[in-house]
């Protein structure tokens, strides 16, 4: 298995995933401040500034231990969100997945396709054995996407965080290489 140094361009019908550049920081700044993104991903643990985001996204292109790809519209090139493989454990051939799609990319199947593209790359090109994710239990749209792609609920961490005055659960999901391989081409 190789590391995550290669930053591919992955092309689908509804989205193109490409490496980030520092120039993407302004749009990502807008996306991470979207109320729905905050509601479903949580408040950032770091106080982001535009300068910090430029630095972070600029450095993503050379990071050998994670794969951050910009989700873009194939017709316009517009940046719509991100997909990320991170927390890479080379010995276990595993990592964690996360995604966020901004308002202009929602409701068009872009998140589902982008998830399939990066998950497929992780298993088929990087030789990963396992990919896991965590999502808030109230993020029903994301949970449906993950199930469609093949992720299986492995557990629920009950009432992990207070959100908008209510305790919310965190759903832990995983997908194994053999499960991905067994999925029909329509699921993949």
Residue pairs with C-beta under 8 A, 6 or more apart in sequence:
1 90
1 93
1 126
1 127
1 128
2 126
2 127
3 64
3 65
3 88
3 90
4 63
4 64
4 65
4 66
4 67
4 85
4 88
4 126
5 62
5 64
7 19
7 60
7 61
7 67
7 69
8 17
8 19
8 69
8 121
8 125
9 16
9 17
9 18
9 19
10 16
10 17
10 18
10 69
10 117
10 118
10 121
11 17
11 74
11 117
12 74
12 113
12 114
12 116
12 117
13 74
13 113
14 74
14 108
14 109
14 110
14 113
15 71
15 72
15 73
15 74
15 80
15 105
15 110
15 113
15 114
15 117
16 71
16 72
16 73
16 74
16 77
17 69
17 70
17 71
17 72
17 83
17 114
17 117
17 118
18 69
18 70
18 72
19 60
19 61
19 68
19 69
19 70
20 57
20 58
20 60
20 61
20 68
20 69
20 70
20 82
21 57
21 58
21 61
22 54
22 55
22 57
22 58
24 57
24 70
24 79
25 50
25 53
25 54
25 56
25 57
25 58
26 50
27 79
27 102
28 53
28 57
28 79
28 82
29 48
29 50
29 53
30 102
31 37
31 79
31 80
31 81
31 100
31 102
31 103
32 38
32 44
32 48
32 100
34 102
34 103
36 103
36 106
37 100
37 102
39 163
39 164
40 100
40 135
40 136
40 138
40 139
40 142
41 98
41 100
42 136
42 161
42 163
46 52
57 68
60 66
60 68
65 86
65 88
66 84
66 85
66 86
66 87
66 88
66 95
67 84
67 85
67 86
67 118
67 121
67 122
68 82
68 83
68 84
68 86
69 82
69 83
69 84
69 118
70 79
70 81
70 82
71 79
71 80
71 81
71 82
71 83
71 99
71 101
71 105
71 110
71 111
71 114
72 78
72 79
72 80
73 80
73 105
73 110
78 104
80 101
80 102
80 104
80 105
80 110
81 99
81 100
81 101
81 102
81 105
81 110
81 111
81 114
82 99
82 100
83 97
83 98
83 99
83 114
83 115
83 117
83 118
84 97
84 98
84 99
85 95
85 96
85 97
85 118
85 122
85 126
85 128
85 131
86 95
86 96
86 98
87 95
87 96
88 94
88 95
89 95
92 129
92 130
93 127
93 128
93 129
93 130
94 128
94 129
94 130
94 131
94 132
95 122
95 128
95 131
95 132
96 131
96 132
96 133
96 134
97 115
97 118
97 119
97 122
97 131
97 132
97 133
98 133
99 111
99 114
99 115
99 142
101 110
101 111
101 114
105 111
106 141
111 141
111 142
111 145
112 145
112 148
112 149
115 145
115 146
115 149
116 149
116 188
119 131
119 149
119 150
119 175
119 180
120 180
120 188
122 128
122 131
123 131
123 177
123 180
123 181
128 177
129 176
129 177
130 174
130 175
130 176
130 177
131 174
131 175
132 154
132 172
132 173
132 174
132 175
133 146
133 151
133 172
133 173
133 174
134 157
134 170
134 171
134 172
134 173
135 142
135 143
135 146
135 170
135 171
135 173
136 161
136 163
136 168
136 169
136 170
136 171
137 143
137 156
137 168
137 169
137 170
137 171
138 163
138 168
138 169
143 171
143 173
146 173
148 187
149 175
149 187
149 188
150 175
150 179
150 180
150 183
150 187
150 188
151 173
151 174
151 175
152 173
152 174
152 175
152 179
153 171
153 172
153 173
154 172
154 173
154 174
155 171
155 172
156 169
156 170
156 171
156 172
157 169
157 170
157 171
157 172
158 169
159 167
159 168
159 169
160 167
160 168
160 169
160 170
161 167
161 168
161 170
162 168
180 188
